[in-house]
Amino acid sequence: MRLLYYTSNGELSWTKNLTGDDEIPPYAILSHTWEEGQEVTYEDLTEYKGKSKSGYNKIRFCRQQAENDGLHHFWV
């Protein structure tokens, strides 16, 4: 499992793949549905693209909600 978070310079990033005995930080979960063709994929994130997709706004919203709840990590 990889968790998303925003870096100190405001860029979206993700944790290493957390498995087994890895310590998992508290995180928020965004439950949602994607609009057709608007899903932000892992590839979009790793290639720093997809910001024009409406799904990216859902990621921003989840980050803001997590932050409001005192959490730094989230999962979509």
N, C-alpha and C positions, 0 to 999 in steps of 0.2 A: 504494500500500500504506500502510495506517495501522497503527502499532504501539501497543499498549496499554502503560500504565505507571501507577503509583500516585503521586499528588502527595505533597508533604511533609505535607499534612494528612490523608492516607489515602484520598483519593477516587480512584476509577478515572478515568483520562483517556486520551487518545490523541494521537498526533502529527498534524501536518498530513499531507496526502496526499503521501507521498514518491515522487517520480518523477525520471526523467532523471538529472541530475548531483547530486541531493540526497545529502548524506552520510547513510548509513544506519548507525545505531548497532548494535553487537552485540545480538542478541536471541535469546530462546528461542522454540521453536515447540511448541505443544500439538497433538498429533495425537489425535483422539478421535472419538467418535460422540455425537450428542445423543439423549436420550430424546424420544419423540414429545411435542411441545408444550412442551419444556423448553429449546429453543435460545434463547440470549440474542442478540438481533438488534442491528444497528447502531442501529436506532431505539430499542430498549430503553436502550442506553447513552447516546444523545444526549438522551433524555428522562428519564434517571436513574430508570429503572424496571427490572424484571426481576430484582431481588435475591432474590425469592422462588422463582425458577426453580432447579431443580437444576443447570442449566448454569452458573449463576453460581458455584456452588461449584467447578466445574472451572476457571473463570477465576481464582478465589482460589488454588487449588492451583497452577496454572501460575505465577502471580506469585510464590508462595512458593518454588517450585522454581527459578525464574529467579534470585531473590534469593540462594538458597543457592549458586547457581553464579556469583555475582558479576555478574549481568546485571540491568539496570534496565528493559529493554523486553521485551515478548513479543508473540507473534502467535498468534491462535486460529483 
